[in-house]
Amino acid sequence: MDIKVLGPGCPKCQQTEKIVKEALAESSVSATIEKIINTLKIAEYGVFGTPCVVVDGEVKSVGKIPSKEEIKIRGLRQGYSQECRHPEL
């Protein structure tokens, strides 16, 4: 599993990264975590808010600090989809 935490490095983004790491440790899921701070790379995901959590290429959370439970239940289970991208105009 590949998890990316997108954000410029603000306190909310740092907290999100910490929560993701804690959720992974508690759930015994094997994953790589990458922190992306480059705004151009963040924009490639089509999101307009941070922090943002991307799991295996799919945006799972945007614009808020997710709870550990959200990460464990929604972020780490296949099939969960939360519309986080800006709607097409």
C-alpha positions as CSV (number, residue, x, y, z in Angstrom):
1,M,0.0,0.0,0.0
2,D,1.2,3.5,-0.9
3,I,0.1,6.4,1.2
4,K,0.8,10.1,0.4
5,V,0.1,13.0,2.7
6,L,-0.2,16.2,0.7
7,G,0.4,19.6,2.3
8,P,2.9,22.4,2.5
9,G,4.1,21.5,6.0
10,C,1.7,23.4,8.2
11,P,0.7,22.1,11.6
12,K,-2.4,20.5,10.3
13,C,-0.4,18.6,7.7
14,Q,2.1,17.5,10.2
15,Q,-0.6,16.3,12.5
16,T,-2.2,14.4,9.6
17,E,1.1,12.6,8.8
18,K,1.4,11.7,12.5
19,I,-2.1,10.3,12.7
20,V,-1.6,8.3,9.5
21,K,1.6,6.7,10.9
22,E,-0.1,5.9,14.2
23,A,-3.1,4.3,12.4
24,L,-0.8,2.2,10.4
25,A,1.2,1.1,13.5
26,E,-2.1,0.2,15.3
27,S,-3.6,-1.7,12.4
28,S,-0.4,-3.7,11.4
29,V,-0.8,-2.7,7.8
30,S,2.3,-2.6,5.7
31,A,2.6,0.6,3.7
32,T,5.0,3.3,2.5
33,I,4.2,6.9,3.5
34,E,5.4,9.8,1.4
35,K,5.0,13.5,2.4
36,I,4.5,15.7,-0.6
37,I,5.0,19.4,0.0
38,N,5.5,20.6,-3.6
39,T,2.4,22.6,-4.6
40,L,2.7,21.6,-8.2
41,K,2.7,17.9,-7.3
42,I,-0.2,18.5,-4.9
43,A,-2.2,20.1,-7.7
44,E,-1.7,17.0,-9.9
45,Y,-4.1,15.2,-7.6
46,G,-6.8,17.8,-8.4
47,V,-7.3,18.9,-4.8
48,F,-7.7,22.4,-3.6
49,G,-7.3,22.0,0.1
50,T,-4.8,20.4,2.4
51,P,-4.0,18.3,4.3
52,C,-4.9,15.6,1.9
53,V,-4.5,11.8,2.2
54,V,-4.0,9.7,-0.9
55,V,-4.1,5.9,-0.7
56,D,-2.9,3.9,-3.7
57,G,-3.5,6.8,-5.9
58,E,-7.0,7.5,-4.7
59,V,-7.8,10.7,-2.7
60,K,-9.4,9.7,0.6
61,S,-9.5,12.8,2.7
62,V,-9.0,16.5,1.9
63,G,-9.1,19.8,3.8
64,K,-9.2,18.4,7.3
65,I,-7.3,16.3,9.9
66,P,-8.7,12.8,9.6
67,S,-9.1,10.8,12.8
68,K,-7.2,7.5,13.3
69,E,-10.6,5.7,12.9
70,E,-11.2,7.4,9.6
71,I,-7.8,6.4,8.4
72,K,-8.2,2.8,9.6
73,I,-11.8,2.3,8.4
74,R,-12.0,4.5,5.3
75,G,-8.4,5.0,4.2
76,L,-7.1,1.5,4.5
77,R,-10.1,-0.5,3.3
78,Q,-10.5,-1.1,-0.4
79,G,-13.7,0.1,-1.9
80,Y,-14.0,3.2,0.2
81,S,-14.4,6.3,-1.9
82,Q,-15.0,9.8,-0.7
83,E,-15.4,12.5,-3.4
84,C,-12.6,15.0,-2.6
85,R,-11.8,16.4,-5.9
86,H,-13.0,19.7,-7.3
87,P,-16.1,19.0,-9.5
88,E,-15.6,19.5,-13.2
89,L,-17.0,22.8,-14.4
